[in-house]
Amino acid sequence: MKKRTWYLTLLTIITVICIAIGLLVHVVLPAGNWLSDMSDDLNDVNDSESFLSGSTVYEEVAAFSNIHLEMEVSDISIAYGDTYAISYKTNKENLLPQYEVKNETLYISQKTKKVHGLTNNADCTCKITVPKDAVLKLIDGTIDVGDFTMERLGTDTLNISSSVGDIDISDNLFTTITLQSDVGDISLENVTFQTAALSSDVGDIDVETPSPLDSYKMDLSCDIGEIEINDRSFRSHYKQDAAAANAQALTVTSDTGDISIEY
């Protein structure tokens, strides 16, 4: 018992150090010289003629079947709409998203050289819409700071990595899901999948699915937290063999956080 307590204490210390390093790299360092630039930022915010008015920019784009993200600071949402389009709002010029459709793929990125950091109220939101008859094959990418939300549409493959931010997926149908968050919760609500791999260093992971997980291979583990499956509690690890050689699979890992599975 003492050995396990010592192990958990050491693991907690290591986790806290990792969180501090992550915040330093993704939040504090990008803050740069925010103190010296604060007066300029305030002038921009109060300048009605500046683009920093917070107005929403909307643009229709060519049809696409894939989405690739490389975002520094932005909340991203993907949902059905009237047509293929992107809309965004930001209070920092260097957070303006750059985007193009090439080879059936919508590329969205932020090529900023300096972001003053969350302490200086840097903010951006970006929404992507596709028509209901759209067929999406692949959505992948990275978000340094920001939440990712996707609702009421499906794609063959979803692969998203977030450094600081929550990932929320609801009412979707996938073949393969891979989601990773350094600091943030992961939530799947009414999501059907063949295979899913979910991991969070610090954050809870919740899965609610109509998929028949009784026949799935499941491997769930958390270092600090508990596992709950259909209101049954387990300790730090739960494993279930597949009902068939090529059966579907669910893999969930959380260093610090709870895991909840309902089906």
ZIFEN-V233830 format. One record per residue. N is the residue number from 1. RES is the residue in one letter. D_FIRST is the distance of its C-alpha to the first C-alpha in Angstrom with 2 decimals. Layout:
n=N res=RES d_first=D_FIRST
n=N res=RES d_first=D_FIRST
This chain:
n=1 res=M d_first=0.00
n=2 res=K d_first=3.82
n=3 res=K d_first=5.38
n=4 res=R d_first=5.15
n=5 res=T d_first=6.20
n=6 res=W d_first=8.61
n=7 res=Y d_first=9.79
n=8 res=L d_first=10.62
n=9 res=T d_first=12.29
n=10 res=L d_first=14.23
n=11 res=L d_first=15.21
n=12 res=T d_first=16.47
n=13 res=I d_first=18.50
n=14 res=I d_first=19.98
n=15 res=T d_first=20.87
n=16 res=V d_first=22.60
n=17 res=I d_first=24.49
n=18 res=C d_first=25.61
n=19 res=I d_first=26.82
n=20 res=A d_first=28.73
n=21 res=I d_first=30.34
n=22 res=G d_first=31.28
n=23 res=L d_first=32.89
n=24 res=L d_first=34.63
n=25 res=V d_first=36.11
n=26 res=H d_first=37.05
n=27 res=V d_first=37.92
n=28 res=V d_first=38.45
n=29 res=L d_first=40.35
n=30 res=P d_first=42.60
n=31 res=A d_first=43.48
n=32 res=G d_first=45.54
n=33 res=N d_first=48.25
n=34 res=W d_first=47.87
n=35 res=L d_first=48.95
n=36 res=S d_first=52.18
n=37 res=D d_first=52.88
n=38 res=M d_first=52.07
n=39 res=S d_first=55.71
n=40 res=D d_first=56.83
n=41 res=D d_first=54.33
n=42 res=L d_first=55.53
n=43 res=N d_first=59.08
n=44 res=D d_first=58.26
n=45 res=V d_first=56.63
n=46 res=N d_first=59.64
n=47 res=D d_first=62.17
n=48 res=S d_first=63.44
n=49 res=E d_first=65.10
n=50 res=S d_first=61.92
n=51 res=F d_first=59.97
n=52 res=L d_first=57.03
n=53 res=S d_first=58.43
n=54 res=G d_first=55.54
n=55 res=S d_first=57.87
n=56 res=T d_first=56.66
n=57 res=V d_first=58.14
n=58 res=Y d_first=58.72
n=59 res=E d_first=60.04
n=60 res=E d_first=60.61
n=61 res=V d_first=59.81
n=62 res=A d_first=60.76
n=63 res=A d_first=58.97
n=64 res=F d_first=55.78
n=65 res=S d_first=53.27
n=66 res=N d_first=50.43
n=67 res=I d_first=48.77
n=68 res=H d_first=47.23
n=69 res=L d_first=45.59
n=70 res=E d_first=45.01
n=71 res=M d_first=44.38
n=72 res=E d_first=43.42
n=73 res=V d_first=43.27
n=74 res=S d_first=44.20
n=75 res=D d_first=43.19
n=76 res=I d_first=44.33
n=77 res=S d_first=45.35
n=78 res=I d_first=47.02
n=79 res=A d_first=48.92
n=80 res=Y d_first=52.16
n=81 res=G d_first=55.35
n=82 res=D d_first=59.09
n=83 res=T d_first=59.14
n=84 res=Y d_first=57.36
n=85 res=A d_first=56.78
n=86 res=I d_first=54.63
n=87 res=S d_first=54.52
n=88 res=Y d_first=52.81
n=89 res=K d_first=52.75
n=90 res=T d_first=51.66
n=91 res=N d_first=52.34
n=92 res=K d_first=52.22
n=93 res=E d_first=54.86
n=94 res=N d_first=52.55
n=95 res=L d_first=50.30
n=96 res=L d_first=53.16
n=97 res=P d_first=52.08
n=98 res=Q d_first=54.15
n=99 res=Y d_first=54.68
n=100 res=E d_first=56.86
n=101 res=V d_first=57.22
n=102 res=K d_first=57.68
n=103 res=N d_first=57.62
n=104 res=E d_first=56.44
n=105 res=T d_first=53.44
n=106 res=L d_first=53.01
n=107 res=Y d_first=51.61
n=108 res=I d_first=50.32
n=109 res=S d_first=49.13
n=110 res=Q d_first=49.13
n=111 res=K d_first=50.52
n=112 res=T d_first=49.90
n=113 res=K d_first=50.02
n=114 res=K d_first=48.55
n=115 res=V d_first=46.60
n=116 res=H d_first=46.32
n=117 res=G d_first=42.90
n=118 res=L d_first=41.50
n=119 res=T d_first=42.14
n=120 res=N d_first=45.80
n=121 res=N d_first=45.81
n=122 res=A d_first=46.39
n=123 res=D d_first=46.58
n=124 res=C d_first=47.72
n=125 res=T d_first=47.68
n=126 res=C d_first=48.97
n=127 res=K d_first=49.80
n=128 res=I d_first=50.90
n=129 res=T d_first=52.84
n=130 res=V d_first=54.19
n=131 res=P d_first=56.62
n=132 res=K d_first=55.44
n=133 res=D d_first=57.15
n=134 res=A d_first=55.31
n=135 res=V d_first=53.37
n=136 res=L d_first=50.46
n=137 res=K d_first=48.99
n=138 res=L d_first=46.49
n=139 res=I d_first=44.87
n=140 res=D d_first=42.77
n=141 res=G d_first=42.11
n=142 res=T d_first=40.07
n=143 res=I d_first=39.81
n=144 res=D d_first=38.57
n=145 res=V d_first=38.55
n=146 res=G d_first=39.43
n=147 res=D d_first=38.70
n=148 res=F d_first=39.83
n=149 res=T d_first=41.24
n=150 res=M d_first=42.93
n=151 res=E d_first=44.38
n=152 res=R d_first=46.67
n=153 res=L d_first=47.51
n=154 res=G d_first=46.37
n=155 res=T d_first=46.25
n=156 res=D d_first=45.47
n=157 res=T d_first=42.83
n=158 res=L d_first=40.85
n=159 res=N d_first=38.93
n=160 res=I d_first=37.95
n=161 res=S d_first=35.77
n=162 res=S d_first=35.20
n=163 res=S d_first=33.81
n=164 res=V d_first=33.77
n=165 res=G d_first=34.74
n=166 res=D d_first=34.16
n=167 res=I d_first=35.41
n=168 res=D d_first=36.94
n=169 res=I d_first=38.64
n=170 res=S d_first=40.42
n=171 res=D d_first=42.95
n=172 res=N d_first=43.11
n=173 res=L d_first=43.57
n=174 res=F d_first=42.25
n=175 res=T d_first=42.00
n=176 res=T d_first=39.32
n=177 res=I d_first=37.09
n=178 res=T d_first=35.05
n=179 res=L d_first=33.64
n=180 res=Q d_first=31.53
n=181 res=S d_first=30.76
n=182 res=D d_first=29.14
n=183 res=V d_first=28.98
n=184 res=G d_first=30.11
n=185 res=D d_first=29.72
n=186 res=I d_first=31.12
n=187 res=S d_first=32.87
n=188 res=L d_first=34.83
n=189 res=E d_first=36.90
n=190 res=N d_first=39.24
n=191 res=V d_first=38.95
n=192 res=T d_first=39.88
n=193 res=F d_first=38.85
n=194 res=Q d_first=38.81
n=195 res=T d_first=35.98
n=196 res=A d_first=33.73
n=197 res=A d_first=31.21
n=198 res=L d_first=29.60
n=199 res=S d_first=27.25
n=200 res=S d_first=26.33
n=201 res=D d_first=24.42
n=202 res=V d_first=24.29
n=203 res=G d_first=25.57
n=204 res=D d_first=25.47
n=205 res=I d_first=27.11
n=206 res=D d_first=29.14
n=207 res=V d_first=31.24
n=208 res=E d_first=33.86
n=209 res=T d_first=36.13
n=210 res=P d_first=38.80
n=211 res=S d_first=37.91
n=212 res=P d_first=36.96
n=213 res=L d_first=33.40
n=214 res=D d_first=33.11
n=215 res=S d_first=34.94
n=216 res=Y d_first=33.23
n=217 res=K d_first=30.68
n=218 res=M d_first=27.64
n=219 res=D d_first=24.71
n=220 res=L d_first=22.59
n=221 res=S d_first=19.53
n=222 res=C d_first=18.00
n=223 res=D d_first=15.31
n=224 res=I d_first=15.23
n=225 res=G d_first=16.91
n=226 res=E d_first=17.58
n=227 res=I d_first=20.10
n=228 res=E d_first=22.88
n=229 res=I d_first=25.65
n=230 res=N d_first=28.59
n=231 res=D d_first=26.66
n=232 res=R d_first=23.88
n=233 res=S d_first=20.35
n=234 res=F d_first=17.98
n=235 res=R d_first=14.66
n=236 res=S d_first=14.81
n=237 res=H d_first=17.35
n=238 res=Y d_first=20.45
n=239 res=K d_first=23.09
n=240 res=Q d_first=26.49
n=241 res=D d_first=29.21
n=242 res=A d_first=32.70
n=243 res=A d_first=35.45
n=244 res=A d_first=37.85
n=245 res=A d_first=37.95
n=246 res=N d_first=39.12
n=247 res=A d_first=37.39
n=248 res=Q d_first=36.34
n=249 res=A d_first=32.90
n=250 res=L d_first=30.52
n=251 res=T d_first=27.86
n=252 res=V d_first=25.81
n=253 res=T d_first=23.25
n=254 res=S d_first=21.95
n=255 res=D d_first=19.85
n=256 res=T d_first=19.67
n=257 res=G d_first=21.18
n=258 res=D d_first=21.45
n=259 res=I d_first=23.31
n=260 res=S d_first=25.81
n=261 res=I d_first=28.10
n=262 res=E d_first=31.08
n=263 res=Y d_first=33.85
